[in-house]
Amino acid sequence: MFNCFDDFKAIVEKQSGYKIRTVRSDQGGEYTANDFEAFCTQQGIRHQTTLAYTPQLNGVVERKNRTILDMARILLKAKKLLKQY
C-alpha cells in the first residue's frame, strides 16, 4: 500500500504542479503504519485521520465514489447485463 501512495503522490504532483500538503484518511492499518507516518513527516505532509465509522467526514470522496458506482450501474443496465455484475 505504501508504494502505491508513493506512486500516486508522484503522479498527482507532476500533473497538477502542486505539492500534496495534507492527506486525510480513515484509520486503516495501511495509513497508521509507522512507515507511512515517517514518509509523511519526511515529505512535509500533514496526515489527518477521520473518526471510525464516520464516512460523512470524508464527504467529497464519498460523493465521488457514489457517483462512480451510479454511473457503473447505469452502464450495466443500458447493456442489459445481469444484476449480479
C-alpha positions as CSV (number, residue, x, y, z in Angstrom):
1,M,0.0,0.0,0.0
2,F,2.8,2.4,0.9
3,N,4.4,2.0,-2.5
4,C,1.0,2.8,-4.2
5,F,0.7,6.0,-2.3
6,D,4.3,7.0,-3.2
7,D,3.5,6.4,-6.9
8,F,0.1,8.3,-6.6
9,K,1.9,11.2,-4.9
10,A,4.4,11.4,-7.8
11,I,1.7,11.4,-10.5
12,V,-0.5,13.9,-8.7
13,E,2.3,16.3,-8.1
14,K,3.7,16.1,-11.6
15,Q,0.3,16.5,-13.3
16,S,-1.0,19.3,-11.0
17,G,2.2,21.2,-10.4
18,Y,1.3,21.4,-6.7
19,K,2.8,19.5,-3.7
20,I,0.5,17.4,-1.5
21,R,0.2,19.3,1.8
22,T,-2.4,17.2,3.7
23,V,-3.7,13.7,3.4
24,R,-7.0,12.8,5.1
25,S,-7.7,9.1,5.6
26,D,-9.6,6.7,7.7
27,Q,-7.8,4.8,10.5
28,G,-6.9,1.8,8.3
29,G,-3.8,0.0,9.2
30,E,-2.1,0.9,6.0
31,Y,-2.4,4.6,6.9
32,T,-1.4,4.4,10.5
33,A,1.7,2.3,10.0
34,N,5.0,3.8,11.1
35,D,6.4,3.7,7.6
36,F,3.6,5.8,6.2
37,E,3.7,8.3,9.1
38,A,7.5,8.6,8.7
39,F,7.1,9.2,4.9
40,C,4.5,11.9,5.5
41,T,6.8,13.6,8.1
42,Q,9.8,13.4,5.8
43,Q,7.8,14.8,2.8
44,G,6.2,17.6,4.9
45,I,2.7,16.1,4.5
46,R,0.2,16.6,7.4
47,H,-1.7,13.4,7.9
48,Q,-5.2,13.7,9.3
49,T,-7.4,10.8,10.3
50,T,-11.2,10.7,10.5
51,L,-13.1,9.1,13.3
52,A,-14.1,5.5,12.9
53,Y,-17.4,4.7,11.1
54,T,-18.0,8.4,10.1
55,P,-17.8,8.4,6.3
56,Q,-19.7,11.7,6.3
57,L,-16.5,13.4,7.5
58,N,-14.9,12.5,4.1
59,G,-17.8,13.8,2.1
60,V,-16.1,14.7,-1.2
61,V,-14.6,11.3,-1.6
62,E,-17.8,9.5,-0.5
63,R,-19.8,11.5,-3.0
64,K,-17.4,10.8,-5.9
65,N,-17.4,7.1,-5.0
66,R,-21.2,7.1,-5.1
67,T,-21.2,8.9,-8.5
68,I,-18.9,6.4,-10.0
69,L,-21.0,3.5,-8.7
70,D,-24.1,5.1,-10.0
71,M,-22.5,5.5,-13.4
72,A,-21.4,1.9,-13.5
73,R,-24.9,0.7,-12.6
74,I,-26.4,2.8,-15.4
75,L,-23.9,1.4,-17.9
76,L,-24.6,-2.2,-16.8
77,K,-28.3,-1.6,-17.1
78,A,-28.1,0.0,-20.5
79,K,-26.2,-3.1,-21.8
80,K,-28.9,-5.3,-20.2
81,L,-26.4,-7.3,-18.1
82,L,-27.5,-9.3,-15.2
83,K,-27.8,-7.6,-11.8
84,Q,-25.0,-9.8,-10.3
85,Y,-22.5,-7.8,-12.3
